Amino acid sequence: QPDAQGQYRRADNICVNGFLNGVSNYIADSCSASINSQSIVATTESKRKSGHGWAPMASATAYFSGSSRVYLRYAEAYRFPSMFESTIGFSASINPLQTVKPEHIYSGEAAYVQDLRDFFSLSGDQHADLNLTWYRNKTRNVIERSTQLMFFNLDKQVIEGLELQARFDNGRFFTEIGAAHIDEFIGGPIADRIGGYGLNVPYRWGEIVTLDAYATFRLNDRFSAELVGTNLTNRYYLDPLSRSLTPAPGRTVRLSLTGRL
């Protein structure tokens, strides 16, 4: 790295400062460095890697009545580097001087659920309910690619928000409505956040409303037909978290026939 005046020092260059003399599997004269890239060192042998971790989970539910309840849930999980993230390839490679750590996810959720069947005088297989959920997912050591196409760890990513879902189904009419508000934070050095997220950030799209519908017909005791239409208004948009500029499918209609013989 350059100093405050933008000058580089020979003592900081691992290719010439003697650091590699202590690396047993270093290939002589294979180290190269430039101003715009990290140092690259070739080694001659692979290493076996393994890992483990505890991932606790706890949940609790409290019933206010037969039709309303709240629940709390906390869970942790690990995601270890995949084969692609642990080897040298065409579009990305490991940094031999920096070990990629596994991602550690901390997930919290609180929700209120209200059964509305009594309000709409529904029974049996009919449904009407409301679900309001708050969630917060924090991921430590997020695995990303730098602008030098090397994997590294971002400090953390935090995604939290509110989600509202409502459902009504009386056997003849069905509808489901959902809305969500999401906040996102990426933590880590500014250079890593810009350089790493520049290559793998999801494309963002403006607010979009699509209309889907389906109908099921019972032809007789053995055969039924289903007609499904998605994106009926034929809106042009990208799917959430898409990492390519391929648009979502336009207006699509599907007819299926199911029979029991």
N, C-alpha and C positions, 0 to 999 in steps of 0.2 A: 504494500500500500504506500502511496506517496505521502510525504510530510505536508505540513501546512503550506509550504511554498510550492507544492506540486513536484518535488524532486524525489527520485528513487535512490535507495542506497543499496550497494552491493551486499551489505551484511544482512539485508532483509530478503534477498533472493535465494530461495532454497536450492536453486540449480547450481549455485556457485559458492555458497557460504559453508559448505561442508555438512549440512544437515543430512543429506542423503547417504553419507558414508555409513551411517548407522542403520540403514534400511537393508535388511539381508537379501531381499529378493528384487532389489532395484537393478534395472538394466542400464548399464553404463551409457551415458550420452543421450538418454531418451528424454530427459527433462527439457522442457521448453517453456518460455514465458513471454508474454507480450503485454503492452500497456492495457489492451482492451480485453484481456482474458485472464483467467486464473491459471496458475501453474498446472501443468499436466505431467504426470509421472506414470510410466508403464511399469507394471509388476508382472512377475512370471508365474504366480500360483494363486489359486482361489482359496478362500477360507470358508469353513463351515460356520454358519450363523444360526443361532437359535435365540428364543426369548420366551418369557413368561410374565404373567402379572395377575394380580387379584382383581376381579371385576364384581364388586358387590352390587346388590339390587334390593330395594325395599319399596313396599307400597302399602297404602292404607285407604280404606273406604269408610265413610260415615254416612248413614242413612238418616235423613231428616223425616222421611215418611216413605210409604210404599211407592211413591212416584218421583222422589227427588233424592239426590245424593251428591256428595263431593268425594273426590279421590285425589290422593297425592302419590307421586311416584318418583323415585330417584334411582338412577342406574349409571353404571360406568361400563366402559368397553375399551378394548385395545384394537388397533388395526396396525399390524406389523407390515413392513415394506413388502410389496409383492415382488415376484421374480423380475418384472420389468424395472422396478425401482431399486433393485439390488444388484443389477448387472450392467455391463457396458453394452450399449446398443447404438443403433443408427441415429435416433432422434433424442436420446438422452443417455446419461451415464452417471456412475457414482463418482464421488470425489474421494480419491484414495487417502486424503488427509482429514476427512471429516465423516464420521459415522452417522448414517441416517437413523434417527431414533423412531420408535413406533409412535403412532398417534394415540393419545389417551383422551377419551371422550367422557365428559361429565354431563349427564342429562337430567334435568329436573322438569316436572310437569305437575300442574294443578288444574283441576277441571270441575265444573258444575254440570250435572246432567238432570234434565227435567223431562219426565214422561208426561205427554200431553194427551194420552188416549182418553182419559176421563173428560177432559175439556171438550174434545170433539166427539164424544160418545162412540168411541171405537172399541173393538174387542177382537178376540181371536188372533188371526194372523195380521191384523191391521196395525199400523204403526204411526205414531206422531211423537216426535221428541225434539229436544233442543240441547245442544252441547256447546258450552263455552270453555275454552282451554287456554291457559297461559303456559308457555314453555320457554326453557332456556337451555341451549346446548353449547357447552364450551369445549373446544378441542385444543389440547396442548400439542406442540410439536407437529404442526400441520406439514405434511410432506408436499413439497412443491418443486418446480424446475426453475432454475435461474436463467438469465439471458445467455449464459454460457452453456445451457443445456445440461446442467448438472443438478442432481437432486440435493435438496437441503431442507431444513426444518424452519418454518415460521414459528414464532413464539406461540401464538394462539389465534383462534378464530372463535368469535362469540356470535351466535344467532339466537335471537329471542323474539317473541311476538305473541300475538293473540289470534285465536282462530275460533270462528263461530260457524256451527253447522246446524242445519234444521232439516227435518225430514217429515214427509206426510205421505201415507199410503193407505187408502181405504179399500183397496182391491180393484177399483175402477179408475182411480186417478192417483198418480204418483208424481211427486216432485221432491227435489233435494236442492238446498241452497247452501252455499258456503262462502265465507269471506275471511280474509286473513290480512294481518298487518305484521310485517317482518322488519326487524332492525339487524344490521350486520356490522361487526367490527373485526378488523384484522390487526393483530398486534405483532410488533417486531421492529427491527431497525428499518429506517425509511428506505435505505438502498435495497434491502431484501424485499420489502413490500412492493416497491415499484418494479424492480428487476424480476422478481419471482412471479408476481401476479400478472405481469404483462403478457405472458405466454399462455396462461391457463385460466384466465378469468372468464366466467360466463358472460355471454352477451346479454345486455339489458334491453328490454322492450317496454314500450309504454303500456298503460293500462288497456286491457282488452276484455271484452265480454263476448262469449260464444254461447250459442244455443244448441243444445242436443235434445233429442226426443226419441222415444221408442214405444212400440206397441206390440203386445203379445196376443195372438189369436189361437184359441183352442178349436181346431177343426173337428175333431171327434175324440173318442177315448184314447186313441193311439197316436194321433198326429197333432202337432201344434206348429205355428209359424210365428216368426218374430221379425219385425221391421225396425231397423235402427238407423237413425240419421244423426250425424255429428257435424258440427260447424255449419249449421244450416244457413247462416247468413254469409257464408263463404268469406270470412275475414282472413286477411293476410297477417300472420304473426309468427313469432318464434316461441317454442315451448320454454317454460321457465328453466333456468340453469343450463340452457343450451350452450355448447361450446363450438358450434358451427353455425354458419349462416343459412343452413337448410331450413326452409319454413315448415311449419306444421301442415298436415294435410288440409286441403280445402274441403268444400262440401262433399261429404261421403254418405252414401246410402247403401245399406246392406240388408238383404233379405235371406233368412235362413229357415229351413224346414227340419223339424225334429220328429222322428218316429220311433215308437217302441214296438218291436215285433215279437 
